Amino acid sequence: MDYKQTTAPNNTQTRDMNQLSDKVGNVYETVAIIGKRANQISNALKKELDAKLQDFSMPQDALDETFENKEQIEISRSYERMPKPTLIATQEFIDDQLVYRVGSKDDQLK
């Protein structure tokens, strides 16, 4: 998914938890679903950013001898301007773009 094209807001908004939890029926399960999705998004963005910044690393880099070029800084800034993973996950949950399964007590191992 292209997270740069998301409709999530860049700043935090107050949400009505009762309205959010109506889909699942439990506030805690709703938070767990959004939290797990936020972790997935965070990991995907980290891998994507690391892959882009890998092009700028040089094998002979010394620990005290690092320099940054303007392209590397611009890539980092573009990721910093993006909405946080929790905001993206919450917006996906509100827009019904998440697929989740709520287990029942019968599904648990005894």
C-alpha positions, -999 to 999 in steps of 0.1 A, spaced: 0 0 0 12 35 -8 12 53 26 21 86 10 -13 88 -6 -33 82 26 -62 103 37 -51 102 73 -47 136 90 -11 147 99 -22 159 134 -40 141 162 -77 143 163 -100 134 192 -121 103 184 -152 90 201 -142 56 213 -178 44 217 -183 51 180 -151 34 170 -158 3 191 -193 -2 177 -179 -23 148 -161 -47 171 -182 -44 202 -153 -40 226 -130 -9 232 -100 -30 241 -103 -52 210 -106 -21 189 -75 -6 203 -56 -39 199 -67 -41 162 -56 -6 155 -24 -11 175 -14 -43 156 -21 -26 122 0 5 133 29 -19 141 26 -34 107 26 0 90 55 11 111 76 -19 101 67 -15 65 77 22 65 109 14 83 119 -13 57 110 11 29 130 40 43 160 17 51 160 4 15 160 39 1 187 51 24 208 20 17 217 35 -17 235 63 1 257 42 23 292 36 13 311 4 23 342 24 34 323 47 58 341 52 91 321 59 123 335 94 127 334 102 90 298 105 79 284 131 57 249 136 45 238 147 11 208 167 2 189 138 -14 192 117 17 180 146 39 150 152 16 140 115 17 142 115 55 121 147 57 94 133 34 90 104 58 89 127 88 61 147 72 39 117 67 12 109 93 22 86 121 14 49 118 -13 51 145 -31 78 126 -29 58 94 -42 27 111 -71 46 128 -81 61 94 -80 26 78 -102 13 106 -127 41 102 -128 37 64 -134 -1 68 -102 -9 50 -89 -33 77 -97 -70 76 -97 -85 111 -110 -116 128 -122 -115 164 -117 -149 180 -142 -165 203 -136 -183 235 -142 -216 217 -112 -209 195 -88 -207 225 -67 -238 234 -74 -254 267 
